[in-house]
């Protein structure tokens, strides 16, 4: 059985409330511990999720259909794994849409669990936002309407109350990209050099089945790092610039990305789209649900070079044999490259602190074996904040503990980080975002304008185990907004 530190054992025992969950969790770890040893990193080929085509289109709208269903897939060599996937794949197909062109997606639930679909980053109307209690039961479907008003990297994933961590862990996640003419006019890498990277860690039993072990409702940390569903893949690249749209779809693990060469890479976008200007960095922190748009220039490496995308690690993550690496790039061919990284990417109107009409405080903590915000768990009848439409507010997000971190997600709006414990955000965080890494003993101040919809929207920790138990609440923009449960799922 794999050993764990005394500090970690005490932490798990405290979070489990002294129950028998600790030995069960350790038993699962022992059962799964050799999975990473059975998969040699960089031996499996890289895979790009296919692009989902609409089933029909008209002058304003593209119509899609996605079935949530079980499937047997080959993730580990020589074994099959049951997943719950969008159209039976993990991750789901990528949806690529144009700005201001509407999408209507019919999600059909052929699973035996309740689901709810959240298009993360989309300013949807409340009834299409994936409200946690707006469920699609087995044998039902729901049509979601998306306006696509901004160009950004989004992702669609499950958001069912109390089941999000398990449903997403089993495979219910996919990328959704919105583009506009302004972005497409830039000479950034395009086509087969514009690639999604969906990072997700998993635990496997010896027969290849997935193990869901949330360590006493604390966190789920897998031994196997997958990229686009492939464990530690090897990607063959040309000696050119590549654009990678990076998503951390893990349940509880954060990453610190770096290249094995020590070279810098360039960040051009955050959760909500392109930054004002590119930022070069040798490493970057990636919390659950964060998206970053990065460019790696392989022209500096001779043919035959191997460049590893590393995970340098962050506090309060469980590390195993190969969780320090993510994938490898093999520079195998020479090609011409007319792409470039402009010094100005787009114009962003940042908000000033003086434009805020009020400041609110939110403390994310663990009290009486429950993950809470300001001492409260989820209550659909309670609203924690009521900003009016178009008002600007500052939210102080506070994490008083040194034992865990909280990536805080606000639905509906994009915001910017003002400071972290009074110091400026990292240079690569200085764009518009919807997920904010609130680290150990940190207070992060963010500022945002509450638009473009009125109604109730959720905010929560995106450690999905914390979200499920019970670190989620809601705010309401204005008065008289549409009831988020007003467009219920329909039977097939």
C-alpha positions as CSV (number, residue, x, y, z in Angstrom):
1,X,0.0,0.0,0.0
2,X,1.3,3.5,-0.9
3,X,2.4,5.5,2.1
4,X,1.0,9.0,2.8
5,X,2.4,11.6,5.1
6,X,1.3,11.9,8.7
7,X,0.1,15.5,7.9
8,X,-2.0,14.3,5.0
9,X,-3.5,11.4,7.1
10,X,-4.5,13.9,9.8
11,X,-5.9,16.2,7.3
12,X,-8.1,13.5,5.7
13,X,-9.2,12.2,9.0
14,X,-10.2,15.7,10.2
15,X,-12.1,16.3,7.0
16,X,-13.8,12.9,7.2
17,X,-15.0,13.8,10.7
18,X,-13.4,10.7,12.2
19,X,-15.4,8.3,10.1
20,X,-14.3,5.2,8.3
21,X,-13.7,7.1,5.1
22,X,-10.0,7.3,5.8
23,X,-9.1,3.6,5.5
24,X,-11.5,3.2,2.6
25,X,-9.7,6.0,0.8
26,X,-6.4,4.5,1.6
27,X,-7.6,1.1,0.4
28,X,-8.5,2.7,-3.0
29,X,-5.1,4.3,-3.2
30,X,-3.5,0.9,-2.7
31,X,-5.7,-0.7,-5.3
32,X,-4.9,2.0,-7.9
33,X,-1.3,2.8,-7.0
34,X,0.4,0.9,-9.9
35,X,-1.7,2.4,-12.7
36,X,0.9,5.1,-13.4
37,X,3.6,2.5,-13.5
38,X,1.7,0.4,-16.1
39,X,1.5,3.4,-18.4
40,X,4.9,4.7,-19.6
41,X,4.7,8.5,-20.2
42,X,5.1,9.7,-23.8
43,X,4.4,6.3,-25.4
44,X,0.8,7.0,-26.6
45,X,0.0,9.3,-29.5
46,X,-1.6,12.7,-29.0
47,X,-5.3,13.0,-29.9
48,X,-7.3,16.0,-30.8
49,X,-11.0,15.9,-30.0
50,X,-13.2,16.1,-33.2
51,X,-15.2,19.2,-33.9
52,X,-18.9,18.8,-33.6
53,X,-20.9,19.8,-36.6
54,X,-24.4,21.2,-36.3
55,X,-27.3,18.9,-37.3
56,X,-28.9,21.9,-39.0
57,X,-28.4,25.7,-39.5
58,X,-30.4,28.7,-40.5
59,X,-29.5,32.4,-41.0
60,X,-29.0,33.1,-37.3
61,X,-28.6,29.8,-35.5
62,X,-26.7,26.5,-35.5
63,X,-28.5,23.5,-34.0
64,X,-26.6,20.7,-32.2
65,X,-27.6,17.5,-30.5
66,X,-25.5,15.8,-27.8
67,X,-26.4,12.5,-26.1
68,X,-25.1,11.9,-22.6
69,X,-24.4,8.2,-22.5
70,X,-22.2,5.4,-21.2
71,X,-19.4,4.0,-23.3
72,X,-16.5,1.7,-23.1
73,X,-13.3,3.5,-24.3
74,X,-9.6,2.6,-24.4
75,X,-7.7,5.0,-22.1
76,X,-5.2,2.6,-20.7
77,X,-3.4,0.3,-23.1
78,X,-5.0,-3.2,-23.2
79,X,-8.0,-2.2,-21.0
80,X,-11.4,-0.6,-21.5
81,X,-12.9,1.9,-19.2
82,X,-16.5,2.9,-18.7
83,X,-17.1,6.6,-19.1
84,X,-20.1,8.8,-19.1
85,X,-19.5,11.0,-22.1
86,X,-21.1,13.6,-24.3
87,X,-21.9,11.5,-27.4
88,X,-20.0,8.7,-25.6
89,X,-16.5,10.3,-25.8
90,X,-14.1,11.8,-23.3
91,X,-13.6,14.6,-23.6
92,X,-16.7,15.6,-25.6
93,X,-16.3,17.0,-29.1
94,X,-15.2,20.6,-29.5
95,X,-17.8,23.1,-30.5
96,X,-16.5,26.1,-32.6
97,X,-18.8,29.0,-33.0
98,X,-18.7,32.5,-34.4
99,X,-19.4,35.5,-32.2
100,X,-23.0,36.7,-32.1
101,X,-24.2,33.6,-34.0
102,X,-26.7,31.7,-31.8
103,X,-26.3,28.1,-30.8
104,X,-29.1,25.8,-29.6
105,X,-27.9,22.5,-28.2
106,X,-30.3,19.7,-27.3
107,X,-28.8,17.6,-24.6
108,X,-30.4,14.1,-24.2
109,X,-29.8,12.2,-21.0
110,X,-29.4,8.5,-21.7
111,X,-27.5,8.0,-18.4
112,X,-29.1,6.7,-15.2
113,X,-28.2,9.8,-13.2
114,X,-29.5,13.4,-13.1
115,X,-27.5,15.9,-15.1
116,X,-27.4,19.7,-15.7
117,X,-25.3,21.4,-18.4
118,X,-23.3,24.5,-17.7
119,X,-21.6,26.3,-20.6
120,X,-18.8,27.8,-18.4
121,X,-18.0,31.3,-19.5
122,X,-21.2,32.0,-21.4
123,X,-23.5,34.9,-20.1
124,X,-26.6,32.7,-20.6
125,X,-30.1,33.6,-19.6
126,X,-30.8,32.0,-16.1
127,X,-32.8,29.1,-17.5
128,X,-30.0,28.1,-19.8
129,X,-27.1,28.5,-17.4
130,X,-27.1,25.0,-15.9
131,X,-28.5,26.0,-12.6
132,X,-27.6,23.2,-10.2
133,X,-31.3,22.3,-9.4
134,X,-32.5,22.6,-13.0
135,X,-31.9,18.9,-13.7
136,X,-32.2,16.7,-16.8
137,X,-33.5,13.4,-15.4
138,X,-32.7,10.1,-17.1
139,X,-34.9,9.8,-20.2
140,X,-35.3,13.5,-20.6
141,X,-33.8,16.2,-22.8
142,X,-33.4,20.0,-22.6
143,X,-32.6,22.6,-25.3
144,X,-30.1,25.2,-24.2
145,X,-29.8,28.6,-26.0
146,X,-26.5,30.4,-26.2
147,X,-26.0,33.9,-27.6
148,X,-22.1,33.7,-28.0
149,X,-21.5,37.5,-27.5
150,X,-17.8,37.3,-26.8
151,X,-14.8,35.5,-28.3
152,X,-13.2,33.2,-25.8
153,X,-12.3,29.6,-24.7
154,X,-15.3,28.2,-22.9
155,X,-16.2,24.6,-21.8
156,X,-19.3,22.7,-21.2
157,X,-19.6,20.4,-18.2
158,X,-22.1,18.9,-15.8
159,X,-23.5,21.0,-13.0
160,X,-26.0,18.7,-11.2
161,X,-26.5,19.5,-7.5
162,X,-24.3,17.3,-5.3
163,X,-23.2,15.2,-8.3
164,X,-21.0,17.5,-10.3
165,X,-17.6,16.0,-9.3
166,X,-18.6,12.5,-10.1
167,X,-20.4,13.3,-13.3
168,X,-17.5,15.4,-14.7
169,X,-14.9,12.9,-13.4
170,X,-16.7,10.2,-15.4
171,X,-16.3,12.3,-18.5
172,X,-19.0,14.9,-18.9
173,X,-16.7,17.8,-20.2
174,X,-15.9,19.3,-23.5
175,X,-14.4,22.5,-25.0
176,X,-16.4,25.3,-26.7
177,X,-14.6,28.0,-28.6
178,X,-16.1,31.3,-29.8
179,X,-14.2,33.3,-32.4
180,X,-14.7,36.7,-34.0
181,X,-13.3,38.5,-37.1
182,X,-10.9,40.6,-34.9
183,X,-9.2,37.5,-33.5
184,X,-9.2,35.6,-36.9
185,X,-7.5,38.6,-38.5
186,X,-4.5,38.3,-36.3
187,X,-1.5,36.3,-37.6
188,X,-1.7,33.8,-34.8
189,X,-1.1,30.1,-35.4
190,X,-4.2,28.6,-37.1
191,X,-5.6,25.4,-38.4
192,X,-3.7,22.3,-37.3
193,X,-1.5,24.6,-35.1
194,X,-4.5,25.8,-33.0
195,X,-5.1,22.9,-30.6
196,X,-7.2,22.3,-27.5
197,X,-5.3,20.8,-24.5
198,X,-7.8,19.5,-21.9
199,X,-5.9,18.3,-18.8
200,X,-7.6,15.9,-16.4
201,X,-6.2,13.5,-13.8
202,X,-7.8,10.1,-13.1
203,X,-7.5,7.0,-10.8
204,X,-7.9,3.6,-12.3
205,X,-8.4,0.1,-10.8
206,X,-6.4,-2.8,-12.1
207,X,-9.2,-3.7,-14.5
208,X,-9.2,-0.3,-16.1
209,X,-12.3,1.0,-14.3
210,X,-12.4,4.5,-12.8
211,X,-12.2,4.9,-9.1
212,X,-14.0,7.9,-7.5
213,X,-12.3,8.6,-4.2
214,X,-12.9,12.1,-2.9
215,X,-10.9,11.4,0.3
216,X,-13.7,12.1,2.8
217,X,-15.2,14.9,0.7
218,X,-11.9,16.8,0.5
219,X,-10.5,16.3,-3.0
220,X,-10.0,13.9,-5.8
221,X,-6.4,13.5,-7.0
222,X,-5.6,11.0,-9.8
223,X,-2.3,9.2,-10.5
224,X,-2.7,9.4,-14.2
225,X,-2.6,12.8,-16.1
226,X,-4.5,12.7,-19.3
227,X,-4.5,15.3,-22.1
228,X,-7.6,15.1,-24.4
229,X,-8.3,11.7,-22.8
230,X,-4.8,10.2,-23.5
231,X,-2.4,9.5,-20.6
232,X,0.8,11.5,-20.9
233,X,0.7,11.7,-24.7
234,X,3.5,12.3,-27.2
235,X,2.7,15.0,-29.8
236,X,4.8,15.3,-33.0
237,X,5.2,19.0,-34.0
238,X,6.9,21.0,-36.7
239,X,9.6,23.6,-35.9
240,X,6.9,26.3,-35.8
241,X,4.7,28.3,-33.4
242,X,1.7,26.4,-32.0
243,X,-1.3,27.9,-30.2
244,X,-2.7,25.7,-27.4
245,X,-6.0,26.4,-25.7
246,X,-5.4,25.0,-22.3
247,X,-8.2,23.9,-19.9
248,X,-7.8,22.3,-16.5
249,X,-10.8,20.0,-16.4
250,X,-9.5,18.2,-13.3
251,X,-11.8,17.8,-10.3
252,X,-9.4,19.0,-7.6
253,X,-5.8,19.2,-9.0
254,X,-4.1,22.4,-9.9
255,X,-0.9,22.6,-12.0
256,X,2.2,24.7,-12.5
257,X,3.1,24.4,-16.1
258,X,6.6,24.8,-17.4
259,X,8.8,23.6,-20.3
260,X,11.6,21.1,-19.5
261,X,14.0,23.3,-21.4
262,X,13.4,26.2,-19.0
263,X,12.4,28.4,-22.0
264,X,9.5,30.9,-21.8
265,X,6.3,30.5,-23.6
266,X,3.8,33.2,-24.4
267,X,0.3,33.7,-22.9
268,X,-2.1,35.5,-25.2
269,X,-5.4,34.9,-23.5
270,X,-7.2,34.2,-20.2
271,X,-10.6,32.7,-19.4
272,X,-12.6,35.4,-21.1
273,X,-10.5,35.8,-24.3
274,X,-7.4,37.5,-25.6
275,X,-5.4,39.7,-23.3
276,X,-4.6,43.3,-24.2
277,X,-0.9,42.3,-24.8
278,X,1.0,39.0,-24.8
279,X,3.0,38.0,-21.7
280,X,6.1,35.8,-21.6
281,X,6.6,33.5,-18.7
282,X,8.6,30.5,-17.7
283,X,5.8,28.9,-15.7
284,X,2.2,29.5,-14.9
285,X,-0.4,28.4,-12.3
286,X,-3.5,26.7,-13.6
287,X,-6.4,26.1,-11.3
288,X,-9.4,23.9,-11.9
289,X,-11.7,25.3,-14.6
290,X,-9.1,28.0,-15.7
291,X,-8.4,28.4,-19.3
292,X,-5.3,30.0,-20.8
293,X,-4.4,30.6,-24.4
294,X,-0.7,30.0,-24.9
295,X,1.8,29.9,-27.7
296,X,4.9,27.7,-27.7
297,X,7.6,28.4,-30.4
298,X,9.3,25.2,-31.4
299,X,11.5,27.0,-34.1
300,X,14.2,27.4,-31.5
301,X,14.7,23.6,-31.2
302,X,16.6,21.5,-33.7
303,X,14.8,18.6,-35.3
304,X,14.9,15.6,-33.0
305,X,14.4,17.7,-29.9
306,X,12.0,16.5,-27.2
307,X,10.3,19.1,-25.0
308,X,8.3,18.0,-22.0
309,X,5.4,20.0,-20.6
310,X,6.0,19.7,-16.9
311,X,3.9,20.1,-13.8
312,X,6.2,21.7,-11.2
313,X,3.5,21.2,-8.6
314,X,1.6,23.5,-6.2
315,X,0.8,23.3,-2.5
316,X,-2.0,20.9,-1.3
317,X,-1.9,18.6,-4.3
318,X,-1.2,14.9,-4.0
319,X,1.8,13.9,-6.0
320,X,2.4,10.4,-7.4
321,X,5.0,8.8,-9.7
322,X,4.5,10.7,-12.9
323,X,2.2,13.6,-12.0
324,X,5.2,15.9,-12.4
325,X,4.9,15.6,-16.2
326,X,1.9,16.2,-18.6
327,X,2.9,15.5,-22.2
328,X,5.9,15.6,-24.6
329,X,6.4,17.5,-27.8
330,X,8.7,15.8,-30.4
331,X,10.0,18.2,-33.0
332,X,10.1,15.9,-36.0
333,X,9.7,18.0,-39.2
334,X,10.5,21.4,-40.7
335,X,7.7,23.6,-42.1
336,X,7.4,27.2,-43.0
337,X,5.7,29.5,-40.5
338,X,4.1,32.8,-41.3
339,X,2.4,33.3,-37.9
340,X,3.4,36.0,-35.5
341,X,2.4,37.3,-32.1
342,X,1.4,41.0,-32.3
343,X,2.3,43.3,-29.5
344,X,-1.3,44.4,-29.1
345,X,-4.0,41.7,-29.1
346,X,-7.2,43.6,-28.4
347,X,-8.5,46.6,-26.6
348,X,-9.8,45.9,-23.1
349,X,-11.6,48.6,-21.1
350,X,-10.4,47.8,-17.5
351,X,-12.5,49.0,-14.6
352,X,-11.2,51.4,-12.0
353,X,-11.8,50.9,-8.3
354,X,-13.6,54.2,-8.2
355,X,-16.3,52.8,-10.5
356,X,-17.4,50.3,-7.9
357,X,-20.5,51.1,-6.0
358,X,-19.8,48.7,-3.1
359,X,-17.4,46.0,-1.8
360,X,-18.6,42.6,-0.6
361,X,-16.7,40.0,1.5
362,X,-16.8,36.2,1.0
363,X,-14.9,33.8,3.2
364,X,-14.4,30.2,1.8
365,X,-13.8,27.8,4.7
366,X,-14.5,24.4,6.1
367,X,-16.8,24.4,9.2
368,X,-18.3,21.3,10.9
369,X,-17.2,19.0,8.1
370,X,-19.0,21.2,5.5
371,X,-17.4,23.5,2.9
372,X,-19.1,26.8,3.3
373,X,-19.1,30.4,2.1
374,X,-19.6,33.0,4.9
375,X,-20.6,30.1,7.1
376,X,-23.4,28.9,4.7
377,X,-24.0,26.0,2.4
378,X,-26.2,25.9,-0.6
379,X,-29.7,27.2,-0.2
380,X,-31.8,27.9,-3.3
381,X,-34.0,30.3,-1.2
382,X,-31.1,32.5,-0.1
383,X,-29.5,35.2,-2.2
384,X,-26.1,36.4,-1.0
385,X,-25.8,39.6,-3.1
386,X,-28.1,41.7,-5.2
387,X,-26.2,43.9,-7.5
388,X,-28.3,45.9,-10.0
389,X,-27.8,45.5,-13.7
390,X,-24.7,47.3,-15.0
391,X,-23.4,48.0,-11.5
392,X,-19.7,47.5,-10.7
393,X,-18.8,45.8,-7.5
394,X,-15.5,44.7,-5.8
395,X,-15.6,41.2,-4.2
396,X,-13.1,40.2,-1.6
397,X,-12.5,36.4,-1.8
398,X,-10.9,35.2,1.4
399,X,-9.4,31.8,2.2
400,X,-8.3,31.7,5.9
401,X,-6.7,28.2,5.7
402,X,-3.3,27.0,4.8
403,X,-4.6,23.4,4.1
404,X,-6.4,24.0,0.8
405,X,-6.9,26.4,-2.1
406,X,-10.2,27.5,-3.7
407,X,-10.6,28.4,-7.4
408,X,-13.7,30.6,-7.2
409,X,-16.0,30.8,-10.2
410,X,-18.6,33.5,-10.8
411,X,-21.3,32.6,-13.3
412,X,-22.5,35.3,-15.8
413,X,-19.8,37.9,-15.5
414,X,-16.1,38.4,-16.4
415,X,-14.0,40.3,-13.9
416,X,-10.4,41.3,-13.3
417,X,-8.1,40.7,-10.4
418,X,-7.1,43.8,-8.5
419,X,-4.7,42.3,-6.1
420,X,-3.8,39.2,-4.1
421,X,-2.9,39.9,-0.4
422,X,-2.4,43.5,-1.5
423,X,0.2,42.6,-4.2
424,X,-0.5,42.8,-8.0
425,X,-1.7,39.7,-9.8
426,X,0.7,37.6,-11.9
427,X,1.2,39.4,-15.2
428,X,-0.5,36.5,-17.1
429,X,-3.6,37.0,-14.9
430,X,-4.1,40.6,-16.1
431,X,-7.0,39.8,-18.4
432,X,-10.7,39.2,-18.0
433,X,-11.4,36.0,-16.1
434,X,-14.2,34.0,-14.5
435,X,-12.1,31.7,-12.2
436,X,-9.9,33.2,-9.5
437,X,-7.3,31.1,-7.7
438,X,-7.6,31.9,-4.0
439,X,-4.6,30.3,-2.5
440,X,-3.7,29.3,1.0
441,X,-4.3,32.2,3.5
442,X,-5.0,34.6,0.6
443,X,-7.5,37.4,0.0
444,X,-8.1,38.1,-3.7
445,X,-9.9,41.3,-4.7
446,X,-11.8,41.2,-8.0
447,X,-13.9,43.8,-9.8
448,X,-16.6,43.2,-12.3
449,X,-19.7,44.7,-14.0
450,X,-22.9,42.7,-13.5
451,X,-24.3,42.3,-16.9
452,X,-25.9,41.5,-19.4
453,X,-28.7,39.5,-17.8
454,X,-30.9,39.9,-14.7
455,X,-31.7,36.9,-12.5
456,X,-30.1,34.4,-10.2
457,X,-26.7,33.0,-10.9
458,X,-24.4,30.7,-8.9
459,X,-20.9,31.3,-7.6
460,X,-18.8,28.5,-6.0
461,X,-15.5,26.9,-5.5
462,X,-14.4,24.9,-8.6
463,X,-12.8,22.2,-6.6
464,X,-15.9,20.2,-7.6
465,X,-15.8,18.1,-4.4
466,X,-16.0,21.3,-2.4
467,X,-18.8,22.6,-4.6
468,X,-20.8,19.4,-4.0
469,X,-20.3,19.6,-0.2
470,X,-21.5,22.5,-0.1
471,X,-19.4,25.5,-1.2
472,X,-21.8,27.0,-3.6
473,X,-24.3,29.9,-3.3
474,X,-26.0,32.5,-5.6
475,X,-26.4,36.1,-6.3
476,X,-29.2,37.9,-8.1
477,X,-28.7,40.7,-10.6
478,X,-31.6,43.2,-10.4
479,X,-35.1,42.2,-9.8
480,X,-37.7,40.2,-11.8
481,X,-35.2,38.1,-13.7
482,X,-36.3,34.8,-15.3
483,X,-36.6,31.9,-12.9
484,X,-33.6,29.6,-13.6
485,X,-36.0,26.6,-13.5
486,X,-38.6,28.1,-15.8
487,X,-37.5,25.9,-18.9
488,X,-37.5,22.4,-17.4
489,X,-36.3,19.3,-19.2
490,X,-38.9,17.4,-21.2
491,X,-39.4,13.6,-21.5
492,X,-38.2,11.9,-24.6
